[in-house]
Amino acid sequence: MDVIFICGIFMSFFIAFLLLTKRNKALSDKILATWITVIGLHLLSYYLYHLGFWERYPHMIGITAPIPLLHGPLLYLYTLYSMRADAHIRKIDYLHFAFSLYLI
């Protein structure tokens, strides 16, 4: 089980690194790299749970709780900007993302 977690974490961070170092990257590439990094952090939190990290450090239990709630807004932004040719995120999209994080 450990090997599956480690491979998934490594692959997600590696793919995000490749997307961020790509030449001529679009805004959708940056959003996708952010989303894949969030997926890697989510997998890392499951791996730490599997190792018993939260039992040794119970005061850190809530640190990774908001991570799954980021998948929806990042999927929305990635879908929106992969169909659009904008080079910058609009103010209304910041508002949408901030409101969804406010619900956390």
Sequence and secondary structure as in RCSB ss.txt:
>XXXX:A:sequence
MDVIFICGIFMSFFIAFLLLTKRNKALSDKILATWITVIGLHLLSYYLYHLGFWERYPHMIGITAPIPLLHGPLL
YLYTLYSMRADAHIRKIDYLHFAFSLYLI
>XXXX:A:secstr
 HHHHHHHHHHHHHHHHHHHT TT  HHHHHHHHHHHHHHHHHHHHHHHHHTHHHH GGGGGGGTTGGGGHHHHH
HHHHHHHSS  SS  HHHHHHHHHHHHT 
